[in-house]
Amino acid sequence: MAPVYGLAVVVTFAVAFAIFPAFAIFPALASAQGSDTVYDEAGALSGPEEQRVQQAFDSAQEETGQPLYAFLVPNKGVEGQQARQELLTREATEAQVPEDAGVVVVATNDGWGTTYNFPQDAYNTMVPDFRDEAFAAGLVAGAREIQGEPVAQDAQDNPDAGTGGLWGGGLLLLFVAVAGGLLLLRNRRANKRRIEEQRRSAEEEFANLTVHLNEFDEKERLASGYLEAQRSLLDQRTEEWVETRISDAKTTGFAQEFSEAASRLTSDPSWARERMGYGRNLLAESMQKLYEAEKTMDDYRAADEAMDGRLGVAKEEIQAAEEAEETARIEGVAVEPLKLRPEYDRVAREAADRASRRDEFDPRHSLAAVEALAERARGHRKALQNDISARDAIPDERHATEGTLVRAREALEEYRGAHESALDEFGQAALGEVPNPGELSSSLLEAEGCVDRADRAASSGHFTEARSMLQEAADLARKTMQSPSRLKAATAEADRKKREGEEKLQELEARLAQARANEHLMDPYQRQRLREYEYQLGNARYGFFGGDWLTALLLFEALDNDYMYVGDPSSFDAGDFGGGDWGGGDFGGGDFGGGGF
């Protein structure tokens, strides 16, 4: 392994030799900042120039604490200081410039600049370079003027800058080479220890497989013996299925996986552990198949043992159902015989002959059929008893239902007037889900129809059905009687919302009046916002008093959120950039090119 080690040292030395000059020659790459305060919309700066300006701005901010922003714009024909200041305001607002920042806007095509919170001396320092179209040099000079440093020569005029550390780089290069060799030696030792640990872990894991293999062998032996003991009880299809499950459990291939893993324990422990993992999964599948085979035989035997007892229970339930049918007929109930006896006799005969029909008799299916017969008999008997109880209760329930219908009709008459009054005052939308009188009238007609159908069902002996229809009619009538209280609650809620709308309208009107009183303090952007607010408020006011007051409430909320500061005098400061967050700064700048370069 000595040649490999020597080669690694040489490679490490070469990589270090290649990397070191990059850091020595281009130190600016390591110190580049992620800030972005230079916006070259005119395309006047190259990539390196923009980076140099950004570094100068960042350095000035670190020294003074004030961020600097520059906007180089291609705009032409912007005449007058007011228009130029508005352009600066717009650019700064779109870029979300903080209120304490110094800003300079340079029109590269028209030869003028304007500043905000930016020293005029610094701007004057930039002008000579701007006249020569050296915009990067001018911006760097202005930043150094703010920083209080003398204007330095560009990097291209001082080619030796940044190379003073080349002599020390030789020592660093030697140190990197030695450290690389030591690191390689340490890694070789760590890899050797890791491989030994993997080999030991794989051998322990393989040794533990013996317990699981012994468990499988024991389970397979018990399942095979169980099959031989129960073979005479199983039908042919189930017997073949159980044999197949036991056979499949022995042929899943886990033994092959374990054998391949054993052959590679020493040479490739990682691969051996992977094969053992596959083998364990296959072994788990085999154990699951043996469990399924055992459970099938257990269920088969349990069903066979329970068959005689369940047949007796089903016979008693069928007898009780037949007696209930006879009693119900005497009580005047319309009875439809269930006729469970023939089906029961068939299942009982099959169970009695199962000893001679083992190849086709499955006690699990027969047991399920017997239990279903018993359940049907119980349900039939209970339904007949309910019919008799319903027959006794129908007279009282019919009388109660008729009384409920009378009260519902009276409530509906009162409801008509109240609903019409609320509709005129608030409108249908404000009342929400409150039903109209026509819907309630239809519900009462439906309830009366239910009473008529209940009478016909009772006369034909279907008393449970008749009772259900009477209950449905009573429910419809009660819903009608609950409508006045629902209307009252909806009316109260609509009145509350309308009063809140009136208060909100007064608040918005007061805000508009205050904004009009301070209109002379506003800049053009704020005046435009005021006109928009006045127009939107007029539309909302018209809708509120014109009947569509619910929609007007939504407009009130939107106006309250979107025009929160429209009437606030603190937002009308003359140094403001139009967004309410700027103020207290000074504009400056001047021409430097005479309208083109």
C-alpha positions as CSV (number, residue, x, y, z in Angstrom):
1,M,0.0,0.0,0.0
2,A,3.0,2.3,0.1
3,P,2.8,3.5,-3.5
4,V,-0.9,4.4,-3.0
5,Y,-0.1,6.4,0.1
6,G,2.7,8.3,-1.8
7,L,0.3,9.0,-4.7
8,A,-2.3,10.4,-2.3
9,V,0.3,12.7,-0.7
10,V,1.3,14.0,-4.2
11,V,-2.4,14.5,-5.2
12,T,-3.1,16.4,-1.9
13,F,0.0,18.6,-2.6
14,A,-1.1,19.3,-6.1
15,V,-4.7,20.2,-5.1
16,A,-3.4,22.6,-2.4
17,F,-0.9,24.1,-4.9
18,A,-3.8,24.7,-7.4
19,I,-6.2,26.2,-4.9
20,F,-3.8,28.5,-3.0
21,P,-3.2,31.0,-5.9
22,A,-7.0,31.4,-6.3
23,F,-7.3,32.7,-2.8
24,A,-4.1,34.8,-3.0
25,I,-5.0,36.4,-6.3
26,F,-8.8,36.9,-5.8
27,P,-9.3,37.8,-2.1
28,A,-12.4,39.7,-3.1
29,L,-14.3,36.4,-3.8
30,A,-14.0,35.4,-0.1
31,S,-15.3,38.7,1.1
32,A,-18.2,39.3,-1.3
33,Q,-21.4,40.2,0.5
34,G,-24.9,39.2,-0.4
35,S,-26.4,42.7,-0.2
36,D,-27.8,44.3,-3.4
37,T,-28.2,48.1,-3.3
38,V,-26.9,48.9,-6.8
39,Y,-29.7,48.9,-9.5
40,D,-28.3,49.3,-13.0
41,E,-31.4,49.7,-15.1
42,A,-29.5,51.5,-17.8
43,G,-26.9,48.7,-18.3
44,A,-24.0,51.1,-17.8
45,L,-22.0,48.8,-15.5
46,S,-20.3,45.6,-16.2
47,G,-20.5,42.7,-13.8
48,P,-17.1,43.3,-12.1
49,E,-17.8,47.1,-12.0
50,E,-21.2,46.5,-10.3
51,Q,-19.5,44.2,-7.8
52,R,-16.8,46.9,-7.1
53,V,-19.4,49.5,-6.5
54,Q,-21.4,47.2,-4.2
55,Q,-18.3,46.5,-2.1
56,A,-17.6,50.2,-1.8
57,F,-21.2,50.8,-0.6
58,D,-21.0,48.0,1.9
59,S,-17.7,49.3,3.2
60,A,-19.2,52.8,3.7
61,Q,-22.2,51.3,5.5
62,E,-20.0,49.4,7.9
63,E,-18.1,52.6,8.6
64,T,-21.0,55.1,8.9
65,G,-24.0,52.8,9.7
66,Q,-26.0,54.3,6.7
67,P,-27.0,52.1,3.8
68,L,-26.3,53.5,0.3
69,Y,-28.4,52.9,-2.8
70,A,-27.7,53.8,-6.4
71,F,-30.1,53.7,-9.3
72,L,-28.7,54.1,-12.9
73,V,-31.7,54.8,-15.1
74,P,-32.1,55.3,-18.9
75,N,-35.0,57.8,-18.6
76,K,-34.9,60.7,-21.0
77,G,-36.8,64.0,-21.0
78,V,-37.3,64.2,-17.2
79,E,-37.2,68.0,-16.8
80,G,-37.3,69.9,-13.6
81,Q,-36.2,69.1,-10.1
82,Q,-39.7,68.1,-9.0
83,A,-40.0,65.5,-11.7
84,R,-36.6,64.1,-10.9
85,Q,-37.4,63.9,-7.2
86,E,-40.6,62.0,-8.1
87,L,-38.6,59.6,-10.2
88,L,-36.2,59.0,-7.2
89,T,-39.3,58.6,-5.0
90,R,-40.7,55.9,-7.3
91,E,-37.5,54.0,-7.7
92,A,-36.8,54.0,-3.9
93,T,-40.4,52.9,-3.1
94,E,-40.4,50.0,-5.6
95,A,-37.0,48.8,-4.1
96,Q,-38.3,49.2,-0.5
97,V,-35.4,51.4,0.4
98,P,-35.2,52.0,4.2
99,E,-36.0,55.6,5.3
100,D,-32.5,56.3,6.7
101,A,-30.7,55.3,3.5
102,G,-28.7,57.6,1.2
103,V,-30.0,57.4,-2.4
104,V,-28.5,58.6,-5.7
105,V,-30.3,58.4,-9.0
106,V,-28.1,58.9,-12.2
107,A,-29.7,59.5,-15.6
108,T,-27.0,58.1,-17.8
109,N,-28.5,59.4,-21.1
110,D,-29.6,62.9,-20.0
111,G,-26.6,63.7,-17.8
112,W,-28.2,64.6,-14.5
113,G,-28.4,63.1,-11.0
114,T,-30.5,63.7,-7.9
115,T,-29.9,62.5,-4.3
116,Y,-31.7,62.0,-1.1
117,N,-30.1,61.9,2.3
118,F,-26.8,61.9,0.4
119,P,-24.0,64.5,1.1
120,Q,-23.7,67.1,-1.7
121,D,-19.9,66.9,-1.3
122,A,-19.9,63.2,-2.1
123,Y,-22.1,63.9,-5.2
124,N,-19.7,66.6,-6.3
125,T,-16.9,64.1,-6.0
126,M,-18.7,61.8,-8.4
127,V,-19.5,64.3,-11.1
128,P,-16.0,64.4,-12.9
129,D,-16.2,60.6,-13.4
130,F,-19.8,60.8,-14.5
131,R,-18.8,63.3,-17.3
132,D,-16.3,60.7,-18.6
133,E,-19.0,58.0,-18.4
134,A,-17.0,56.3,-15.8
135,F,-20.1,55.6,-13.6
136,A,-18.5,52.9,-11.5
137,A,-15.5,55.0,-10.6
138,G,-17.8,57.9,-9.8
139,L,-20.0,55.8,-7.4
140,V,-16.9,54.3,-5.7
141,A,-15.4,57.8,-5.3
142,G,-18.7,59.1,-3.7
143,A,-18.8,56.1,-1.3
144,R,-15.2,56.7,-0.2
145,E,-15.9,60.4,0.3
146,I,-18.8,59.5,2.6
147,Q,-16.5,57.0,4.4
148,G,-13.9,59.7,4.9
149,E,-11.1,58.0,2.9
150,P,-9.1,59.5,0.0
151,V,-10.1,58.4,-3.4
152,A,-7.8,55.4,-4.3
153,Q,-6.6,54.1,-7.7
154,D,-8.5,51.3,-9.3
155,A,-7.3,47.7,-8.9
156,Q,-5.9,47.6,-12.4
157,D,-3.5,50.5,-11.6
158,N,-2.0,48.5,-8.7
159,P,-1.4,45.0,-9.9
160,D,0.7,44.0,-6.9
161,A,-2.3,44.5,-4.5
162,G,-3.4,41.2,-3.0
163,T,-0.2,39.4,-3.8
164,G,1.8,40.3,-0.7
165,G,1.0,37.0,0.9
166,L,2.5,34.8,-1.8
167,W,5.8,34.2,0.2
168,G,3.8,33.1,3.2
169,G,1.8,30.9,0.9
170,G,4.7,28.5,0.4
171,L,4.7,27.7,4.1
172,L,0.9,27.3,4.0
173,L,1.3,24.9,1.0
174,L,3.8,22.8,2.8
175,F,1.5,22.6,5.9
176,V,-1.4,21.5,3.7
177,A,0.6,18.7,2.2
178,V,1.8,17.3,5.5
179,A,-1.7,17.6,7.0
180,G,-3.1,15.7,4.0
181,G,-0.7,12.8,4.5
182,L,-1.6,12.6,8.2
183,L,-5.3,12.7,7.4
184,L,-4.9,9.8,4.9
185,L,-3.1,7.7,7.4
186,R,-5.8,8.3,10.0
187,N,-8.5,7.4,7.5
188,R,-6.8,4.1,6.6
189,R,-6.7,3.1,10.2
190,A,-10.4,4.1,10.7
191,N,-11.4,2.1,7.7
192,K,-9.6,-0.9,8.9
193,R,-11.4,-0.7,12.3
194,R,-14.7,-0.2,10.6
195,I,-14.3,-3.3,8.4
196,E,-13.3,-5.4,11.5
197,E,-16.4,-4.2,13.4
198,Q,-18.6,-5.0,10.4
199,R,-17.2,-8.5,10.1
200,R,-17.7,-9.1,13.9
201,S,-21.2,-7.8,13.7
202,A,-22.1,-10.0,10.7
203,E,-20.7,-13.1,12.4
204,E,-22.8,-12.4,15.5
205,E,-25.9,-11.8,13.4
206,F,-25.3,-15.1,11.5
207,A,-24.9,-17.0,14.8
208,N,-28.2,-15.6,16.1
209,L,-30.0,-17.1,13.0
210,T,-29.8,-20.5,14.6
211,V,-32.5,-19.6,17.1
212,H,-34.9,-18.5,14.3
213,L,-34.1,-21.6,12.1
214,N,-34.8,-23.9,15.0
215,E,-38.1,-22.1,15.7
216,F,-39.1,-22.6,12.0
217,D,-38.2,-26.3,12.1
218,E,-40.3,-26.8,15.2
219,K,-43.2,-24.9,13.8
220,E,-43.1,-26.8,10.5
221,R,-43.0,-30.2,12.3
222,L,-46.0,-29.3,14.5
223,A,-48.0,-28.0,11.5
224,S,-47.3,-31.2,9.5
225,G,-48.3,-33.4,12.4
226,Y,-51.4,-31.3,13.0
227,L,-52.4,-31.9,9.4
228,E,-52.0,-35.6,9.7
229,A,-54.2,-35.7,12.8
230,Q,-56.9,-33.5,11.2
231,R,-56.8,-34.9,7.7
232,S,-59.9,-37.1,8.2
233,L,-61.9,-34.0,9.3
234,L,-61.0,-31.7,6.4
235,D,-62.7,-31.6,3.1
236,Q,-60.6,-32.2,0.0
237,R,-60.3,-28.5,-1.0
238,T,-59.2,-27.4,2.5
239,E,-56.8,-30.3,2.9
240,E,-55.1,-29.4,-0.4
241,W,-54.9,-25.7,0.6
242,V,-53.3,-26.5,4.0
243,E,-50.7,-28.8,2.3
244,T,-49.8,-26.1,-0.2
245,R,-49.2,-23.5,2.6
246,I,-46.9,-25.9,4.5
247,S,-45.1,-26.8,1.3
248,D,-44.6,-23.2,0.2
249,A,-43.3,-22.3,3.7
250,K,-40.4,-24.8,3.2
251,T,-39.5,-23.5,-0.3
252,T,-39.4,-19.7,0.0
253,G,-35.6,-19.6,-0.5
254,F,-34.4,-18.3,2.9
255,A,-31.9,-21.2,3.2
256,Q,-30.2,-20.2,0.0
257,E,-29.8,-16.6,1.1
258,F,-28.3,-17.7,4.4
259,S,-25.9,-20.1,2.6
260,E,-24.7,-17.3,0.3
261,A,-24.2,-15.0,3.2
262,A,-22.1,-17.6,5.1
263,S,-19.7,-17.8,2.1
264,R,-18.9,-14.0,2.2
265,L,-18.9,-13.3,6.0
266,T,-15.1,-12.7,6.1
267,S,-14.4,-11.3,2.6
268,D,-17.4,-9.0,2.3
269,P,-19.4,-8.6,5.6
270,S,-21.6,-5.7,4.3
271,W,-22.8,-7.9,1.4
272,A,-23.3,-10.8,3.7
273,R,-25.5,-8.7,6.1
274,E,-27.6,-7.6,3.1
275,R,-28.2,-11.2,2.1
276,M,-29.1,-12.1,5.7
277,G,-31.6,-9.4,5.7
278,Y,-33.3,-10.8,2.6
279,G,-33.2,-14.2,4.2
280,R,-34.9,-13.0,7.4
281,N,-37.7,-11.5,5.3
282,L,-38.3,-14.8,3.5
283,L,-38.2,-16.7,6.8
284,A,-40.8,-14.4,8.2
285,E,-43.0,-15.1,5.2
286,S,-42.6,-18.8,5.7
287,M,-43.6,-18.5,9.4
288,Q,-46.7,-16.5,8.4
289,K,-47.7,-19.3,6.0
290,L,-47.4,-21.9,8.8
291,Y,-49.5,-19.7,11.1
292,E,-52.2,-19.5,8.4
293,A,-52.3,-23.3,7.9
294,E,-52.6,-23.8,11.7
295,K,-55.4,-21.2,12.1
296,T,-57.4,-22.8,9.2
297,M,-57.3,-26.2,10.9
298,D,-58.2,-24.6,14.2
299,D,-61.2,-22.8,12.7
300,Y,-62.3,-26.0,10.9
301,R,-62.2,-28.1,14.1
302,A,-64.0,-25.4,16.2
303,A,-66.8,-25.1,13.7
304,D,-67.3,-28.9,13.6
305,E,-67.5,-29.0,17.4
306,A,-69.9,-26.1,17.7
307,M,-72.3,-27.3,14.9
308,D,-74.7,-29.4,17.0
309,G,-75.1,-26.8,19.7
310,R,-75.8,-24.0,17.2
311,L,-78.4,-26.2,15.4
312,G,-80.3,-26.5,18.7
313,V,-80.3,-22.7,19.3
314,A,-81.5,-22.0,15.7
315,K,-84.3,-24.5,16.1
316,E,-85.5,-22.8,19.3
317,E,-85.4,-19.3,17.6
318,I,-87.4,-20.5,14.6
319,Q,-90.0,-22.1,16.9
320,A,-90.3,-18.8,18.9
321,A,-90.7,-16.8,15.6
322,E,-93.5,-19.1,14.4
323,E,-95.3,-18.7,17.7
324,A,-94.9,-14.9,17.5
325,E,-96.5,-15.0,14.0
326,E,-99.5,-16.8,15.3
327,T,-100.0,-14.3,18.2
328,A,-99.6,-11.3,15.8
329,R,-102.3,-12.6,13.5
330,I,-104.7,-12.9,16.4
331,E,-103.9,-9.2,17.3
332,G,-104.7,-8.1,13.8
333,V,-101.2,-7.6,12.5
334,A,-100.5,-8.3,8.8
335,V,-98.0,-11.2,9.0
336,E,-95.8,-12.5,6.1
337,P,-94.5,-16.0,7.1
338,L,-90.7,-16.1,7.1
339,K,-90.6,-19.9,6.3
340,L,-87.2,-20.7,7.8
341,R,-88.0,-24.3,8.6
342,P,-87.2,-25.8,5.1
343,E,-83.7,-24.2,5.0
344,Y,-83.0,-25.2,8.6
345,D,-83.9,-28.8,7.8
346,R,-81.5,-28.9,4.8
347,V,-78.6,-27.6,6.9
348,A,-79.4,-30.1,9.7
349,R,-79.4,-33.0,7.3
350,E,-76.0,-32.0,5.8
351,A,-74.6,-31.8,9.3
352,A,-76.0,-35.2,10.3
353,D,-74.4,-36.8,7.2
354,R,-71.1,-35.0,7.4
355,A,-69.2,-38.1,8.5
356,S,-70.0,-39.8,5.2
357,R,-69.4,-36.6,3.1
358,R,-66.1,-35.3,4.5
359,D,-64.6,-34.6,1.0
360,E,-67.2,-31.9,0.3
361,F,-68.6,-30.8,3.7
362,D,-67.1,-27.6,5.2
363,P,-68.4,-27.1,8.7
364,R,-67.4,-23.4,8.7
365,H,-69.9,-22.6,5.9
366,S,-72.6,-24.7,7.5
367,L,-72.1,-23.0,10.9
368,A,-72.3,-19.6,9.3
369,A,-75.6,-20.6,7.6
370,V,-77.1,-21.8,10.9
371,E,-76.2,-18.6,12.7
372,A,-77.7,-16.5,9.9
373,L,-81.0,-18.5,10.3
374,A,-81.1,-17.9,14.1
375,E,-80.5,-14.2,13.6
376,R,-83.3,-13.9,11.0
377,A,-85.7,-15.7,13.3
378,R,-84.8,-13.3,16.2
379,G,-85.3,-10.2,14.0
380,H,-88.6,-11.5,12.7
381,R,-89.9,-12.1,16.2
382,K,-88.9,-8.7,17.4
383,A,-90.5,-7.0,14.4
384,L,-93.8,-8.7,15.1
385,Q,-93.6,-7.6,18.8
386,N,-93.0,-4.0,17.6
387,D,-96.1,-4.2,15.4
388,I,-98.2,-5.2,18.3
389,S,-96.8,-2.4,20.5
390,A,-97.3,0.1,17.6
391,R,-101.0,-0.9,17.3
392,D,-101.6,-0.1,20.9
393,A,-99.8,3.3,20.7
394,I,-101.3,4.6,17.4
395,P,-104.5,6.2,18.8
396,D,-102.6,8.4,21.2
397,E,-99.9,9.3,18.7
398,R,-102.5,10.2,16.0
399,H,-104.3,12.5,18.4
400,A,-101.0,14.2,19.4
401,T,-100.0,14.6,15.8
402,E,-103.3,16.3,14.8
403,G,-102.8,18.8,17.7
404,T,-99.3,19.6,16.6
405,L,-100.6,20.2,13.0
406,V,-103.2,22.7,14.3
407,R,-100.6,24.7,16.2
408,A,-98.3,24.7,13.3
409,R,-100.9,26.2,11.0
410,E,-101.6,28.9,13.5
411,A,-97.8,29.7,13.8
412,L,-97.6,29.8,10.0
413,E,-100.2,32.5,9.8
414,E,-98.3,34.7,12.3
415,Y,-95.1,33.9,10.5
416,R,-96.2,35.2,7.2
417,G,-96.6,38.8,8.4
418,A,-93.4,38.8,10.4
419,H,-91.4,37.4,7.5
420,E,-92.8,39.9,5.0
421,S,-91.9,42.8,7.3
422,A,-88.4,41.5,7.9
423,L,-88.0,41.0,4.1
424,D,-88.9,44.6,3.4
425,E,-86.5,46.0,6.0
426,F,-83.4,43.8,5.5
427,G,-83.8,41.8,2.3
428,Q,-83.6,38.0,1.7
429,A,-79.8,37.9,1.7
430,A,-79.7,39.3,5.3
431,L,-82.2,36.7,6.5
432,G,-80.0,33.8,5.4
433,E,-81.4,30.3,5.7
434,V,-84.7,31.3,7.2
435,P,-87.5,29.5,5.2
436,N,-90.1,31.5,3.4
437,P,-93.9,30.9,4.2
438,G,-94.4,29.0,0.9
439,E,-91.8,26.3,1.9
440,L,-93.5,25.9,5.3
441,S,-96.9,25.6,3.8
442,S,-95.6,22.8,1.5
443,S,-94.2,21.1,4.6
444,L,-97.5,21.1,6.3
445,L,-99.3,19.7,3.2
446,E,-96.7,16.9,3.2
447,A,-97.4,16.3,7.0
448,E,-101.1,16.0,6.3
449,G,-100.3,13.4,3.5
450,C,-98.3,11.4,6.0
451,V,-101.3,11.2,8.4
452,D,-103.5,9.9,5.6
453,R,-100.9,7.3,4.6
454,A,-100.6,6.3,8.3
455,D,-104.4,5.7,8.5
456,R,-104.3,3.4,5.4
457,A,-101.3,1.5,6.7
458,A,-103.0,0.9,10.1
459,S,-106.2,-0.3,8.5
460,S,-104.2,-2.9,6.6
461,G,-102.4,-4.2,9.7
462,H,-99.0,-2.5,9.1
463,F,-98.9,-0.7,12.5
464,T,-95.1,-0.1,12.6
465,E,-95.2,1.6,9.3
466,A,-98.2,3.7,10.3
467,R,-96.5,4.8,13.5
468,S,-93.4,5.9,11.6
469,M,-95.5,8.1,9.3
470,L,-97.2,9.8,12.2
471,Q,-93.8,10.6,13.7
472,E,-92.7,12.0,10.4
473,A,-95.7,14.3,10.2
474,A,-95.1,15.5,13.8
475,D,-91.5,16.3,13.0
476,L,-92.5,18.4,9.9
477,A,-95.1,20.3,12.0
478,R,-92.5,21.0,14.8
479,K,-90.1,22.5,12.3
480,T,-92.8,24.9,11.1
481,M,-93.4,26.0,14.7
482,Q,-89.7,26.6,15.2
483,S,-89.5,29.0,12.2
484,P,-90.7,32.2,14.1
485,S,-87.8,31.9,16.6
486,R,-85.3,31.4,13.7
487,L,-86.7,34.5,12.0
488,K,-86.4,36.5,15.2
489,A,-82.7,35.5,15.6
490,A,-81.9,36.3,12.0
491,T,-83.7,39.7,12.2
492,A,-81.7,40.6,15.3
493,E,-78.4,39.7,13.7
494,A,-79.3,41.7,10.5
495,D,-80.2,44.7,12.6
496,R,-76.9,44.5,14.5
497,K,-74.9,44.4,11.2
498,K,-76.8,47.3,9.7
499,R,-76.1,49.5,12.8
500,E,-72.5,48.6,12.6
501,G,-72.5,49.5,8.9
502,E,-73.9,52.9,9.7
503,E,-71.2,53.5,12.3
504,K,-68.4,52.4,9.9
505,L,-69.8,54.7,7.2
506,Q,-69.6,57.6,9.6
507,E,-66.0,56.7,10.5
508,L,-65.0,56.5,6.8
509,E,-66.8,59.8,6.0
510,A,-64.9,61.5,8.8
511,R,-61.6,60.1,7.4
512,L,-62.5,61.5,4.0
513,A,-63.2,64.9,5.4
514,Q,-59.9,65.0,7.3
515,A,-58.0,64.0,4.2
516,R,-59.7,66.7,2.1
517,A,-58.6,69.3,4.7
518,N,-55.0,68.2,4.4
519,E,-55.0,67.8,0.6
520,H,-52.6,70.7,0.1
521,L,-49.9,68.8,2.0
522,M,-50.1,65.8,-0.2
523,D,-47.8,64.7,-3.0
524,P,-49.3,63.6,-6.4
525,Y,-49.4,60.0,-5.4
526,Q,-51.3,60.7,-2.2
527,R,-53.8,62.9,-4.1
528,Q,-54.4,60.0,-6.5
529,R,-55.0,57.7,-3.6
530,L,-57.5,60.3,-2.1
531,R,-59.4,60.4,-5.4
532,E,-59.6,56.6,-5.5
533,Y,-60.8,56.5,-1.9
534,E,-63.5,59.1,-2.5
535,Y,-64.8,57.2,-5.6
536,Q,-64.9,53.9,-3.8
537,L,-66.6,55.3,-0.7
538,G,-69.3,56.9,-2.9
539,N,-70.1,53.6,-4.5
540,A,-70.3,51.9,-1.2
541,R,-72.5,54.6,0.2
542,Y,-74.9,54.3,-2.7
543,G,-75.1,50.5,-2.2
544,F,-75.7,50.8,1.5
545,F,-78.7,53.1,1.2
546,G,-79.8,51.5,-2.1
547,G,-80.7,48.1,-0.6
548,D,-77.5,46.1,-1.3
549,W,-76.2,46.9,2.2
550,L,-74.6,43.5,2.8
551,T,-72.3,44.0,-0.1
552,A,-71.7,47.6,1.1
553,L,-70.5,46.2,4.4
554,L,-67.8,44.2,2.7
555,L,-66.7,47.3,0.8
556,F,-66.6,49.3,4.0
557,E,-64.2,46.7,5.5
558,A,-62.0,46.8,2.3
559,L,-61.8,50.6,2.4
560,D,-60.9,50.5,6.1
561,N,-58.0,48.1,5.3
562,D,-56.8,49.5,1.9
563,Y,-56.9,53.2,2.8
564,M,-56.0,53.1,6.5
565,Y,-53.7,56.1,6.3
566,V,-55.6,58.3,3.8
567,G,-56.7,60.7,6.4
568,D,-53.6,60.5,8.7
569,P,-51.8,63.9,8.8
570,S,-48.6,62.3,9.9
571,S,-48.3,60.8,6.4
572,F,-48.2,64.2,4.6
573,D,-44.6,65.2,5.4
574,A,-42.9,67.1,2.6
575,G,-39.9,64.8,2.6
576,D,-42.0,61.7,2.2
577,F,-41.5,59.2,-0.6
578,G,-45.3,58.6,-0.8
579,G,-45.6,55.4,1.2
580,G,-45.9,56.8,4.7
581,D,-42.6,55.4,5.9
582,W,-40.2,58.1,4.6
583,G,-39.6,61.6,6.0
584,G,-37.0,64.1,7.2
585,G,-34.6,63.7,4.4
586,D,-33.1,66.3,1.9
587,F,-32.9,66.2,-1.8
588,G,-29.8,67.2,-3.8
589,G,-27.9,66.5,-7.0
590,G,-27.5,68.4,-10.2
591,D,-26.7,68.3,-13.9
592,F,-23.3,67.0,-15.0
593,G,-23.5,66.2,-18.7
594,G,-25.6,68.9,-20.5
595,G,-28.1,66.4,-21.9
596,G,-26.1,63.6,-23.3
597,F,-22.6,62.2,-23.5
